[in-house]
Amino acid sequence: MNAERKDYYPLFKKYLDQTASEAEILEFMRFASDPANELLIHHFLVAIQDEQYSGHGLSEIQQEEILQEIFRSDSNSPTFNGKTIKLKRLIIGIAALLILAGGYLSLTNTPSRKNISFQQYTGTVEPGTNQATLTVENGKIITLTELPEGEFLRNQNLKIRKQQGGLLVYVPVDARQSERKIPAIHTLKTPAGGKFQLQLPDGTRVWLNASTTFSFPSSFVPGEPRKVSLEGEAYFEVASSTGKAGKVPFIVSTQNQEVEVLGTHFNIQAYTENDKTLTTLAEGSIRIHQQNQSSRKIRPGEQATVGRGAARQQIEIHQVDTSMALAWKNGLFKFKNAGIKQVMQEFSRWYAIDVAYEGKIPDLKFNGEVYRDMNATQALRLLSMASINFRVVQSVRNPEIKRIIITGSR
């Protein structure tokens, strides 16, 4: 997904669930009215279907026809609260609601099915790279991928510089200024196929995996808890901090838990499409707080599991091989008794490519390691070794949209 865009997927879901406010509906309609967001809308449709049907539902051609209808030009433009919104945007709700119901969109002027929507892709799908955007306090979005190395932002109490190897460093300039000013919230976001590193003003290091959003204050108020939020996956090496009352905690909030830290190394996987949040401790100790429920402390070599929604449960703690959870940070895919959908979910994020399934896919388990710097064809040899067939296709209308189709027995 385009890293320069705000993450509209949660808003898209609220729109479909009919829980969005009028302001949120207008915000989404504005976003959806921009043809430049076609690829994102496509990803939203696929993600909604995958959440509801675990990958079984409309074919890729049906999905592409829906997308074509959504972005079909239409001169009729109704108004919403006095503001003009193109009628074609309204089809989004119809199309996606039909997906949720397992239906198929059939509208007048639908393109002929003789027109093949996807075609075989013979090129190379490259692995992810260091790419991210940074949103600062005035709402400005800075594309870090395009910035040269060196300092690019400075104010009275802070300077920010981009360093070699995809590292963003926050350096406090005047602690007295920080104490007098409420810190601004900055957001670092990686797209599918992206990763980045960040050093916070207190010296804490954070590694962001693909499709991750991390929000944090531009400076920490001395002696007060250091609070950040995460959606996606990140590895933390938290710097110890001491105030007048003793050690200052570092708190990571996700959708369904808080992790309280004093100084330690750990990984959190909290993607919104997963029904569980996994927190794995490599060094030190941390405490997991489940929203308004329980609290548990974990030790090195342990992993805490917190469910949400229908999977909500008490915090579960297990001994694990921490190298599995930290493999992505060390440049590896590492699988142990992983099902094909788990494997493909990780490949999909890293290679920024959709996944679809055809026929009956065998219930195989995968074990082993794959280097993340390989291209997709090389990485997918793991499937070939298990006698699973696949092909890569691309959209005829939008070549940026690529998909791996896993083919099982009919």
DRENMARZA-225270 format. One record per residue (C-alpha): residue number from 1; residue in three letters; x, y, z. Coordinates in steps of 0.001 Angstrom, whole numbers. Layout:
DRENMARZA-225270
site seq = NUM	type = ala	x = X	y = Y	z = Z .
...
//
This chain:
DRENMARZA-225270
site seq = 1	type = met	x = 0	y = 0	z = 0 .
site seq = 2	type = asn	x = 1040	y = 3572	z = -639 .
site seq = 3	type = ala	x = 3060	y = 4681	z = 2368 .
site seq = 4	type = glu	x = 2153	y = 8329	z = 1798 .
site seq = 5	type = arg	x = -1519	y = 7699	z = 2589 .
site seq = 6	type = lys	x = -3143	y = 7561	z = 5988 .
site seq = 7	type = asp	x = -4239	y = 4042	z = 6958 .
site seq = 8	type = tyr	x = -7899	y = 4174	z = 5942 .
site seq = 9	type = tyr	x = -8617	y = 472	z = 6398 .
site seq = 10	type = pro	x = -10129	y = 796	z = 9931 .
site seq = 11	type = leu	x = -12265	y = 3670	z = 8619 .
site seq = 12	type = phe	x = -13295	y = 1521	z = 5631 .
site seq = 13	type = lys	x = -14441	y = -1218	z = 8025 .
site seq = 14	type = lys	x = -16416	y = 1276	z = 10120 .
site seq = 15	type = tyr	x = -18035	y = 2547	z = 6932 .
site seq = 16	type = leu	x = -19109	y = -994	z = 6013 .
site seq = 17	type = asp	x = -20314	y = -1755	z = 9534 .
site seq = 18	type = gln	x = -22342	y = 1463	z = 9452 .
site seq = 19	type = thr	x = -20654	y = 2682	z = 12641 .
site seq = 20	type = ala	x = -18825	y = 5611	z = 11041 .
site seq = 21	type = ser	x = -19848	y = 9146	z = 11947 .
site seq = 22	type = glu	x = -20863	y = 11641	z = 9253 .
site seq = 23	type = ala	x = -17417	y = 13241	z = 9476 .
site seq = 24	type = glu	x = -15732	y = 9845	z = 9067 .
site seq = 25	type = ile	x = -17941	y = 8973	z = 6100 .
site seq = 26	type = leu	x = -17041	y = 12246	z = 4432 .
site seq = 27	type = glu	x = -13350	y = 11685	z = 5152 .
site seq = 28	type = phe	x = -13467	y = 8233	z = 3571 .
site seq = 29	type = met	x = -15475	y = 9449	z = 585 .
site seq = 30	type = arg	x = -12866	y = 12131	z = -83 .
site seq = 31	type = phe	x = -10126	y = 9510	z = 63 .
site seq = 32	type = ala	x = -12024	y = 7070	z = -2154 .
site seq = 33	type = ser	x = -12759	y = 9785	z = -4743 .
site seq = 34	type = asp	x = -9070	y = 10016	z = -5641 .
site seq = 35	type = pro	x = -8167	y = 7593	z = -8477 .
site seq = 36	type = ala	x = -4619	y = 7510	z = -7080 .
site seq = 37	type = asn	x = -6000	y = 5364	z = -4245 .
site seq = 38	type = glu	x = -7263	y = 2609	z = -6527 .
site seq = 39	type = leu	x = -4547	y = 184	z = -5402 .
site seq = 40	type = leu	x = -5405	y = 780	z = -1740 .
site seq = 41	type = ile	x = -9127	y = 205	z = -2345 .
site seq = 42	type = his	x = -8201	y = -3030	z = -4078 .
site seq = 43	type = his	x = -6211	y = -4144	z = -1032 .
site seq = 44	type = phe	x = -9132	y = -3198	z = 1226 .
site seq = 45	type = leu	x = -11524	y = -5389	z = -751 .
site seq = 46	type = val	x = -9132	y = -8337	z = -615 .
site seq = 47	type = ala	x = -8480	y = -7846	z = 3112 .
site seq = 48	type = ile	x = -12203	y = -7672	z = 3942 .
site seq = 49	type = gln	x = -12817	y = -10882	z = 2023 .
site seq = 50	type = asp	x = -9889	y = -12637	z = 3694 .
site seq = 51	type = glu	x = -11124	y = -11634	z = 7151 .
site seq = 52	type = gln	x = -14601	y = -12971	z = 6453 .
site seq = 53	type = tyr	x = -13810	y = -16094	z = 4460 .
site seq = 54	type = ser	x = -10172	y = -16912	z = 5185 .
site seq = 55	type = gly	x = -9284	y = -16442	z = 1541 .
site seq = 56	type = his	x = -12312	y = -18251	z = 21 .
site seq = 57	type = gly	x = -14822	y = -16071	z = -1778 .
site seq = 58	type = leu	x = -14814	y = -14097	z = -4991 .
site seq = 59	type = ser	x = -12353	y = -15022	z = -7692 .
site seq = 60	type = glu	x = -9659	y = -12589	z = -8661 .
site seq = 61	type = ile	x = -11532	y = -11741	z = -11867 .
site seq = 62	type = gln	x = -14718	y = -10983	z = -9920 .
site seq = 63	type = gln	x = -12758	y = -8792	z = -7529 .
site seq = 64	type = glu	x = -11195	y = -6929	z = -10449 .
site seq = 65	type = glu	x = -14607	y = -6360	z = -12034 .
site seq = 66	type = ile	x = -15816	y = -4916	z = -8734 .
site seq = 67	type = leu	x = -12803	y = -2631	z = -8701 .
site seq = 68	type = gln	x = -13522	y = -1553	z = -12267 .
site seq = 69	type = glu	x = -17081	y = -660	z = -11282 .
site seq = 70	type = ile	x = -15862	y = 1298	z = -8263 .
site seq = 71	type = phe	x = -13535	y = 3394	z = -10398 .
site seq = 72	type = arg	x = -15834	y = 3696	z = -13422 .
site seq = 73	type = ser	x = -16252	y = 7394	z = -14262 .
site seq = 74	type = asp	x = -19681	y = 8831	z = -13545 .
site seq = 75	type = ser	x = -20824	y = 12346	z = -14259 .
site seq = 76	type = asn	x = -23658	y = 12224	z = -11721 .
site seq = 77	type = ser	x = -22418	y = 13673	z = -8454 .
site seq = 78	type = pro	x = -24760	y = 13793	z = -5440 .
site seq = 79	type = thr	x = -23976	y = 15887	z = -2404 .
site seq = 80	type = phe	x = -23185	y = 14817	z = 1153 .
site seq = 81	type = asn	x = -23813	y = 17533	z = 3751 .
site seq = 82	type = gly	x = -23598	y = 20085	z = 975 .
site seq = 83	type = lys	x = -20360	y = 18703	z = -463 .
site seq = 84	type = thr	x = -20081	y = 17003	z = -3846 .
site seq = 85	type = ile	x = -19135	y = 13313	z = -3851 .
site seq = 86	type = lys	x = -18803	y = 11311	z = -7056 .
site seq = 87	type = leu	x = -21518	y = 8677	z = -7378 .
site seq = 88	type = lys	x = -18995	y = 5973	z = -8270 .
site seq = 89	type = arg	x = -17709	y = 6106	z = -4701 .
site seq = 90	type = leu	x = -21072	y = 4948	z = -3393 .
site seq = 91	type = ile	x = -20605	y = 1638	z = -5199 .
site seq = 92	type = ile	x = -17846	y = 795	z = -2713 .
site seq = 93	type = gly	x = -20382	y = 110	z = 6 .
site seq = 94	type = ile	x = -22561	y = -2001	z = -2281 .
site seq = 95	type = ala	x = -19626	y = -4014	z = -3605 .
site seq = 96	type = ala	x = -17977	y = -4660	z = -276 .
site seq = 97	type = leu	x = -21258	y = -5475	z = 1475 .
site seq = 98	type = leu	x = -21960	y = -8034	z = -1229 .
site seq = 99	type = ile	x = -18523	y = -9500	z = -582 .
site seq = 100	type = leu	x = -19384	y = -9763	z = 3119 .
site seq = 101	type = ala	x = -22608	y = -11549	z = 2172 .
site seq = 102	type = gly	x = -20786	y = -13886	z = -194 .
site seq = 103	type = gly	x = -22570	y = -12388	z = -3188 .
site seq = 104	type = tyr	x = -21382	y = -11188	z = -6558 .
site seq = 105	type = leu	x = -21693	y = -7699	z = -7970 .
site seq = 106	type = ser	x = -23743	y = -7514	z = -11150 .
site seq = 107	type = leu	x = -24391	y = -4020	z = -12477 .
site seq = 108	type = thr	x = -25308	y = -2599	z = -15842 .
site seq = 109	type = asn	x = -22383	y = -1821	z = -18104 .
site seq = 110	type = thr	x = -20228	y = -4437	z = -16344 .
site seq = 111	type = pro	x = -17175	y = -5128	z = -18534 .
site seq = 112	type = ser	x = -17407	y = -8255	z = -20634 .
site seq = 113	type = arg	x = -15980	y = -11286	z = -18898 .
site seq = 114	type = lys	x = -14201	y = -12028	z = -22146 .
site seq = 115	type = asn	x = -11835	y = -9242	z = -21148 .
site seq = 116	type = ile	x = -9222	y = -10983	z = -19036 .
site seq = 117	type = ser	x = -8663	y = -8922	z = -15906 .
site seq = 118	type = phe	x = -5412	y = -10594	z = -14849 .
site seq = 119	type = gln	x = -2537	y = -11868	z = -16931 .
site seq = 120	type = gln	x = 509	y = -13984	z = -16249 .
site seq = 121	type = tyr	x = 3389	y = -12029	z = -14697 .
site seq = 122	type = thr	x = 6857	y = -13065	z = -15835 .
site seq = 123	type = gly	x = 8899	y = -10419	z = -14068 .
site seq = 124	type = thr	x = 10583	y = -10506	z = -10668 .
site seq = 125	type = val	x = 8805	y = -9585	z = -7437 .
site seq = 126	type = glu	x = 11548	y = -7991	z = -5382 .
site seq = 127	type = pro	x = 11822	y = -8240	z = -1584 .
site seq = 128	type = gly	x = 10992	y = -5377	z = 746 .
site seq = 129	type = thr	x = 13360	y = -2472	z = 1363 .
site seq = 130	type = asn	x = 13901	y = 385	z = 3809 .
site seq = 131	type = gln	x = 10888	y = 2575	z = 3144 .
site seq = 132	type = ala	x = 8568	y = 4546	z = 5379 .
site seq = 133	type = thr	x = 6784	y = 7845	z = 5863 .
site seq = 134	type = leu	x = 6923	y = 10157	z = 8846 .
site seq = 135	type = thr	x = 3943	y = 12315	z = 9803 .
site seq = 136	type = val	x = 4907	y = 15283	z = 11991 .
site seq = 137	type = glu	x = 2857	y = 17676	z = 14120 .
site seq = 138	type = asn	x = 1638	y = 19983	z = 11340 .
site seq = 139	type = gly	x = 248	y = 16988	z = 9424 .
site seq = 140	type = lys	x = 3055	y = 17073	z = 6885 .
site seq = 141	type = ile	x = 3954	y = 13632	z = 5533 .
site seq = 142	type = ile	x = 7659	y = 13129	z = 4810 .
site seq = 143	type = thr	x = 8630	y = 10267	z = 2495 .
site seq = 144	type = leu	x = 11822	y = 9011	z = 4113 .
site seq = 145	type = thr	x = 12725	y = 6731	z = 1225 .
site seq = 146	type = glu	x = 13418	y = 9730	z = -997 .
site seq = 147	type = leu	x = 15345	y = 11775	z = 1576 .
site seq = 148	type = pro	x = 19146	y = 11918	z = 1448 .
site seq = 149	type = glu	x = 21020	y = 10998	z = 4606 .
site seq = 150	type = gly	x = 21518	y = 13770	z = 7131 .
site seq = 151	type = glu	x = 19489	y = 16156	z = 9286 .
site seq = 152	type = phe	x = 16159	y = 17185	z = 7762 .
site seq = 153	type = leu	x = 14126	y = 18701	z = 10623 .
site seq = 154	type = arg	x = 15136	y = 20897	z = 13545 .
site seq = 155	type = asn	x = 13278	y = 23066	z = 16035 .
site seq = 156	type = gln	x = 13915	y = 24518	z = 19491 .
site seq = 157	type = asn	x = 14029	y = 21209	z = 21322 .
site seq = 158	type = leu	x = 14581	y = 18526	z = 18689 .
site seq = 159	type = lys	x = 16496	y = 17564	z = 15586 .
site seq = 160	type = ile	x = 15787	y = 14553	z = 13361 .
site seq = 161	type = arg	x = 18202	y = 12941	z = 10972 .
site seq = 162	type = lys	x = 18151	y = 10012	z = 8594 .
site seq = 163	type = gln	x = 21153	y = 7715	z = 8839 .
site seq = 164	type = gln	x = 22539	y = 4919	z = 6726 .
site seq = 165	type = gly	x = 20700	y = 1602	z = 6736 .
site seq = 166	type = gly	x = 17188	y = 2952	z = 7172 .
site seq = 167	type = leu	x = 17561	y = 4502	z = 10633 .
site seq = 168	type = leu	x = 15706	y = 7580	z = 11855 .
site seq = 169	type = val	x = 17312	y = 9285	z = 14884 .
site seq = 170	type = tyr	x = 15621	y = 11748	z = 17251 .
site seq = 171	type = val	x = 18098	y = 13891	z = 19153 .
site seq = 172	type = pro	x = 16916	y = 16176	z = 22002 .
site seq = 173	type = val	x = 18443	y = 19647	z = 21772 .
site seq = 174	type = asp	x = 17267	y = 21404	z = 24956 .
site seq = 175	type = ala	x = 15679	y = 19387	z = 27759 .
site seq = 176	type = arg	x = 14386	y = 22594	z = 29392 .
site seq = 177	type = gln	x = 12366	y = 23374	z = 26270 .
site seq = 178	type = ser	x = 10896	y = 19848	z = 26406 .
site seq = 179	type = glu	x = 9692	y = 20390	z = 29950 .
site seq = 180	type = arg	x = 7848	y = 23587	z = 29023 .
site seq = 181	type = lys	x = 6182	y = 22278	z = 25878 .
site seq = 182	type = ile	x = 3626	y = 19500	z = 25334 .
site seq = 183	type = pro	x = 5356	y = 17000	z = 23002 .
site seq = 184	type = ala	x = 3876	y = 16578	z = 19526 .
site seq = 185	type = ile	x = 2858	y = 13117	z = 18348 .
site seq = 186	type = his	x = 4780	y = 11800	z = 15342 .
site seq = 187	type = thr	x = 3868	y = 8687	z = 13343 .
site seq = 188	type = leu	x = 6277	y = 6433	z = 11470 .
site seq = 189	type = lys	x = 4601	y = 4103	z = 8993 .
site seq = 190	type = thr	x = 5983	y = 1311	z = 6821 .
site seq = 191	type = pro	x = 4015	y = -17	z = 3823 .
site seq = 192	type = ala	x = 3703	y = -3615	z = 2697 .
site seq = 193	type = gly	x = 7196	y = -4389	z = 1416 .
site seq = 194	type = gly	x = 8847	y = -1918	z = 3766 .
site seq = 195	type = lys	x = 10830	y = -1796	z = 7020 .
site seq = 196	type = phe	x = 12575	y = 916	z = 9023 .
site seq = 197	type = gln	x = 14410	y = 1609	z = 12277 .
site seq = 198	type = leu	x = 13934	y = 4396	z = 14762 .
site seq = 199	type = gln	x = 15901	y = 5759	z = 17700 .
site seq = 200	type = leu	x = 13662	y = 7670	z = 20102 .
site seq = 201	type = pro	x = 14806	y = 10728	z = 22093 .
site seq = 202	type = asp	x = 15535	y = 8556	z = 25170 .
site seq = 203	type = gly	x = 17820	y = 6226	z = 23189 .
site seq = 204	type = thr	x = 15253	y = 3425	z = 22775 .
site seq = 205	type = arg	x = 15659	y = 1559	z = 19469 .
site seq = 206	type = val	x = 12634	y = 306	z = 17512 .
site seq = 207	type = trp	x = 12641	y = -1925	z = 14415 .
site seq = 208	type = leu	x = 9422	y = -1777	z = 12354 .
site seq = 209	type = asn	x = 8310	y = -4695	z = 10197 .
site seq = 210	type = ala	x = 6215	y = -4282	z = 7033 .
site seq = 211	type = ser	x = 2692	y = -2796	z = 7207 .
site seq = 212	type = thr	x = 3303	y = -1212	z = 10612 .
site seq = 213	type = thr	x = 2213	y = 2081	z = 12156 .
site seq = 214	type = phe	x = 4078	y = 3413	z = 15198 .
site seq = 215	type = ser	x = 3101	y = 6640	z = 17003 .
site seq = 216	type = phe	x = 5280	y = 8332	z = 19629 .
site seq = 217	type = pro	x = 5931	y = 11745	z = 21219 .
site seq = 218	type = ser	x = 8615	y = 13875	z = 19613 .
site seq = 219	type = ser	x = 10197	y = 14192	z = 23077 .
site seq = 220	type = phe	x = 9694	y = 12594	z = 26488 .
site seq = 221	type = val	x = 8874	y = 14686	z = 29543 .
site seq = 222	type = pro	x = 11549	y = 13906	z = 32178 .
site seq = 223	type = gly	x = 10249	y = 11674	z = 34967 .
site seq = 224	type = glu	x = 6925	y = 10888	z = 33277 .
site seq = 225	type = pro	x = 5968	y = 7514	z = 31684 .
site seq = 226	type = arg	x = 7091	y = 7175	z = 28077 .
site seq = 227	type = lys	x = 3984	y = 6176	z = 26100 .
site seq = 228	type = val	x = 3896	y = 4965	z = 22474 .
site seq = 229	type = ser	x = 1382	y = 3015	z = 20355 .
site seq = 230	type = leu	x = 1745	y = 249	z = 17786 .
site seq = 231	type = glu	x = -273	y = -1392	z = 15043 .
site seq = 232	type = gly	x = 1654	y = -4084	z = 13204 .
site seq = 233	type = glu	x = 4947	y = -5603	z = 14355 .
site seq = 234	type = ala	x = 8004	y = -4097	z = 16017 .
site seq = 235	type = tyr	x = 11041	y = -5138	z = 18029 .
site seq = 236	type = phe	x = 12065	y = -2884	z = 20927 .
site seq = 237	type = glu	x = 15326	y = -2334	z = 22772 .
site seq = 238	type = val	x = 14147	y = -4	z = 25521 .
site seq = 239	type = ala	x = 16651	y = 2319	z = 27176 .
site seq = 240	type = ser	x = 16478	y = 2583	z = 30955 .
site seq = 241	type = ser	x = 15360	y = 5969	z = 32290 .
site seq = 242	type = thr	x = 15380	y = 7290	z = 35861 .
site seq = 243	type = gly	x = 13393	y = 10142	z = 37395 .
site seq = 244	type = lys	x = 12975	y = 11556	z = 40905 .
site seq = 245	type = ala	x = 10572	y = 8725	z = 41791 .
site seq = 246	type = gly	x = 12863	y = 6001	z = 40436 .
site seq = 247	type = lys	x = 12823	y = 4134	z = 37129 .
site seq = 248	type = val	x = 10514	y = 5589	z = 34480 .
site seq = 249	type = pro	x = 8315	y = 3016	z = 32679 .
site seq = 250	type = phe	x = 8068	y = 2680	z = 28918 .
site seq = 251	type = ile	x = 4523	y = 1733	z = 27829 .
site seq = 252	type = val	x = 3535	y = 281	z = 24437 .
site seq = 253	type = ser	x = -200	y = 337	z = 23660 .
site seq = 254	type = thr	x = -1798	y = -1879	z = 21031 .
site seq = 255	type = gln	x = -5463	y = -2429	z = 20220 .
site seq = 256	type = asn	x = -6063	y = -4830	z = 23099 .
site seq = 257	type = gln	x = -3169	y = -4604	z = 25546 .
site seq = 258	type = glu	x = -481	y = -2478	z = 27150 .
site seq = 259	type = val	x = 3093	y = -3589	z = 27695 .
site seq = 260	type = glu	x = 4893	y = -1936	z = 30616 .
site seq = 261	type = val	x = 8689	y = -1910	z = 30459 .
site seq = 262	type = leu	x = 11565	y = -512	z = 32480 .
site seq = 263	type = gly	x = 14432	y = -1508	z = 30199 .
site seq = 264	type = thr	x = 14432	y = -4632	z = 28063 .
site seq = 265	type = his	x = 14313	y = -6273	z = 24601 .
site seq = 266	type = phe	x = 11049	y = -7672	z = 23224 .
site seq = 267	type = asn	x = 8909	y = -8149	z = 20115 .
site seq = 268	type = ile	x = 5218	y = -7344	z = 19660 .
site seq = 269	type = gln	x = 3123	y = -8654	z = 16772 .
site seq = 270	type = ala	x = -215	y = -6831	z = 16714 .
site seq = 271	type = tyr	x = -1556	y = -6812	z = 13162 .
site seq = 272	type = thr	x = -5239	y = -5883	z = 12999 .
site seq = 273	type = glu	x = -6031	y = -8803	z = 10682 .
site seq = 274	type = asn	x = -4825	y = -11308	z = 13306 .
site seq = 275	type = asp	x = -7114	y = -12326	z = 16169 .
site seq = 276	type = lys	x = -4249	y = -12460	z = 18684 .
site seq = 277	type = thr	x = -1444	y = -10191	z = 19857 .
site seq = 278	type = leu	x = 1871	y = -11937	z = 20542 .
site seq = 279	type = thr	x = 4494	y = -10418	z = 22845 .
site seq = 280	type = thr	x = 7828	y = -12249	z = 23036 .
site seq = 281	type = leu	x = 10515	y = -11355	z = 25573 .
site seq = 282	type = ala	x = 14188	y = -11732	z = 24683 .
site seq = 283	type = glu	x = 15793	y = -9945	z = 27648 .
site seq = 284	type = gly	x = 14713	y = -8347	z = 30943 .
site seq = 285	type = ser	x = 11096	y = -8487	z = 32145 .
site seq = 286	type = ile	x = 7827	y = -6865	z = 31133 .
site seq = 287	type = arg	x = 4238	y = -6767	z = 32360 .
site seq = 288	type = ile	x = 1252	y = -7271	z = 30045 .
site seq = 289	type = his	x = -1969	y = -5448	z = 30892 .
site seq = 290	type = gln	x = -5083	y = -6678	z = 29123 .
site seq = 291	type = gln	x = -7726	y = -3992	z = 28681 .
site seq = 292	type = asn	x = -9609	y = -3649	z = 31995 .
site seq = 293	type = gln	x = -8984	y = -7293	z = 32824 .
site seq = 294	type = ser	x = -5830	y = -9067	z = 33906 .
site seq = 295	type = ser	x = -2125	y = -8362	z = 34251 .
site seq = 296	type = arg	x = 750	y = -10840	z = 33889 .
site seq = 297	type = lys	x = 4523	y = -10582	z = 34058 .
site seq = 298	type = ile	x = 6660	y = -12515	z = 31587 .
site seq = 299	type = arg	x = 10316	y = -13505	z = 31627 .
site seq = 300	type = pro	x = 12936	y = -14097	z = 28907 .
site seq = 301	type = gly	x = 12019	y = -16981	z = 26629 .
site seq = 302	type = glu	x = 8278	y = -16530	z = 27223 .
site seq = 303	type = gln	x = 5529	y = -15340	z = 24917 .
site seq = 304	type = ala	x = 2242	y = -13757	z = 26024 .
site seq = 305	type = thr	x = -854	y = -14268	z = 23883 .
site seq = 306	type = val	x = -3821	y = -11909	z = 24155 .
site seq = 307	type = gly	x = -6929	y = -12489	z = 22031 .
site seq = 308	type = arg	x = -9446	y = -9927	z = 20896 .
site seq = 309	type = gly	x = -12999	y = -9974	z = 19625 .
site seq = 310	type = ala	x = -14343	y = -13518	z = 19496 .
site seq = 311	type = ala	x = -10882	y = -14802	z = 20459 .
site seq = 312	type = arg	x = -10716	y = -12666	z = 23619 .
site seq = 313	type = gln	x = -9382	y = -14604	z = 26578 .
site seq = 314	type = gln	x = -7157	y = -14344	z = 29608 .
site seq = 315	type = ile	x = -3481	y = -13694	z = 28990 .
site seq = 316	type = glu	x = -1739	y = -16963	z = 28127 .
site seq = 317	type = ile	x = 2002	y = -17428	z = 28654 .
site seq = 318	type = his	x = 4147	y = -20094	z = 27017 .
site seq = 319	type = gln	x = 7832	y = -20953	z = 26750 .
site seq = 320	type = val	x = 8916	y = -20415	z = 23142 .
site seq = 321	type = asp	x = 11936	y = -20349	z = 20869 .
site seq = 322	type = thr	x = 12439	y = -16574	z = 20738 .
site seq = 323	type = ser	x = 14416	y = -16862	z = 17497 .
site seq = 324	type = met	x = 11110	y = -17608	z = 15747 .
site seq = 325	type = ala	x = 9546	y = -14299	z = 16779 .
site seq = 326	type = leu	x = 12727	y = -12316	z = 16104 .
site seq = 327	type = ala	x = 13552	y = -13933	z = 12745 .
site seq = 328	type = trp	x = 12087	y = -11061	z = 10685 .
site seq = 329	type = lys	x = 14285	y = -8544	z = 12485 .
site seq = 330	type = asn	x = 17327	y = -10722	z = 11710 .
site seq = 331	type = gly	x = 16524	y = -10943	z = 7990 .
site seq = 332	type = leu	x = 14768	y = -14318	z = 7948 .
site seq = 333	type = phe	x = 11431	y = -16018	z = 7513 .
site seq = 334	type = lys	x = 11485	y = -18859	z = 10011 .
site seq = 335	type = phe	x = 8716	y = -21450	z = 10134 .
site seq = 336	type = lys	x = 7959	y = -24287	z = 12525 .
site seq = 337	type = asn	x = 4868	y = -26374	z = 11807 .
site seq = 338	type = ala	x = 3363	y = -23372	z = 10003 .
site seq = 339	type = gly	x = 296	y = -23772	z = 7787 .
site seq = 340	type = ile	x = 374	y = -22463	z = 4244 .
site seq = 341	type = lys	x = -1810	y = -19472	z = 5085 .
site seq = 342	type = gln	x = 566	y = -18365	z = 7817 .
site seq = 343	type = val	x = 3482	y = -18691	z = 5390 .
site seq = 344	type = met	x = 1683	y = -16769	z = 2672 .
site seq = 345	type = gln	x = 533	y = -14059	z = 5075 .
site seq = 346	type = glu	x = 4163	y = -13267	z = 5893 .
site seq = 347	type = phe	x = 5201	y = -13434	z = 2223 .
site seq = 348	type = ser	x = 2293	y = -11170	z = 1268 .
site seq = 349	type = arg	x = 3352	y = -8414	z = 3677 .
site seq = 350	type = trp	x = 7007	y = -8535	z = 2750 .
site seq = 351	type = tyr	x = 6602	y = -8757	z = -1029 .
site seq = 352	type = ala	x = 3595	y = -6368	z = -1126 .
site seq = 353	type = ile	x = 1553	y = -8867	z = -3101 .
site seq = 354	type = asp	x = -1955	y = -10285	z = -2676 .
site seq = 355	type = val	x = -2614	y = -14005	z = -2208 .
site seq = 356	type = ala	x = -5513	y = -16081	z = -3527 .
site seq = 357	type = tyr	x = -6299	y = -19789	z = -3309 .
site seq = 358	type = glu	x = -7810	y = -22082	z = -5945 .
site seq = 359	type = gly	x = -9008	y = -25621	z = -5371 .
site seq = 360	type = lys	x = -8365	y = -27729	z = -2286 .
site seq = 361	type = ile	x = -5102	y = -26710	z = -649 .
site seq = 362	type = pro	x = -3366	y = -29554	z = 1224 .
site seq = 363	type = asp	x = -3052	y = -29179	z = 4977 .
site seq = 364	type = leu	x = 748	y = -29208	z = 5047 .
site seq = 365	type = lys	x = 3107	y = -27911	z = 7713 .
site seq = 366	type = phe	x = 6244	y = -25993	z = 6830 .
site seq = 367	type = asn	x = 9556	y = -25978	z = 8680 .
site seq = 368	type = gly	x = 12734	y = -24146	z = 7826 .
site seq = 369	type = glu	x = 14270	y = -20763	z = 7067 .
site seq = 370	type = val	x = 14168	y = -18467	z = 4049 .
site seq = 371	type = tyr	x = 16263	y = -15313	z = 3680 .
site seq = 372	type = arg	x = 14158	y = -12187	z = 3332 .
site seq = 373	type = asp	x = 16547	y = -10644	z = 792 .
site seq = 374	type = met	x = 15508	y = -13265	z = -1797 .
site seq = 375	type = asn	x = 13006	y = -12307	z = -4472 .
site seq = 376	type = ala	x = 9533	y = -13851	z = -4283 .
site seq = 377	type = thr	x = 10235	y = -16575	z = -6857 .
site seq = 378	type = gln	x = 13224	y = -17795	z = -4863 .
site seq = 379	type = ala	x = 11321	y = -17695	z = -1579 .
site seq = 380	type = leu	x = 8359	y = -19562	z = -3057 .
site seq = 381	type = arg	x = 10549	y = -22553	z = -3837 .
site seq = 382	type = leu	x = 9539	y = -23545	z = -330 .
site seq = 383	type = leu	x = 6086	y = -24254	z = -1778 .
site seq = 384	type = ser	x = 7466	y = -26086	z = -4804 .
site seq = 385	type = met	x = 9369	y = -28420	z = -2500 .
site seq = 386	type = ala	x = 6019	y = -29324	z = -924 .
site seq = 387	type = ser	x = 4521	y = -29973	z = -4393 .
site seq = 388	type = ile	x = 2225	y = -26950	z = -4152 .
site seq = 389	type = asn	x = 1652	y = -25168	z = -7439 .
site seq = 390	type = phe	x = 1473	y = -21400	z = -7731 .
site seq = 391	type = arg	x = 1574	y = -18672	z = -10326 .
site seq = 392	type = val	x = 2004	y = -14907	z = -10243 .
site seq = 393	type = val	x = -413	y = -12664	z = -12140 .
site seq = 394	type = gln	x = -821	y = -8921	z = -12523 .
site seq = 395	type = ser	x = -3788	y = -6695	z = -13215 .
site seq = 396	type = val	x = -4168	y = -5675	z = -16844 .
site seq = 397	type = arg	x = -5577	y = -2305	z = -15784 .
site seq = 398	type = asn	x = -3083	y = -1623	z = -13015 .
site seq = 399	type = pro	x = 236	y = -3501	z = -13347 .
site seq = 400	type = glu	x = 1159	y = -2533	z = -9764 .
site seq = 401	type = ile	x = -1468	y = -4986	z = -8526 .
site seq = 402	type = lys	x = 150	y = -8413	z = -8417 .
site seq = 403	type = arg	x = -1126	y = -11626	z = -6914 .
site seq = 404	type = ile	x = 232	y = -15047	z = -6032 .
site seq = 405	type = ile	x = -2359	y = -17718	z = -6790 .
site seq = 406	type = ile	x = -1895	y = -20957	z = -4853 .
site seq = 407	type = thr	x = -3411	y = -23886	z = -6729 .
site seq = 408	type = gly	x = -4496	y = -27100	z = -5043 .
site seq = 409	type = ser	x = -6381	y = -30157	z = -6213 .
site seq = 410	type = arg	x = -9838	y = -29616	z = -7729 .
//
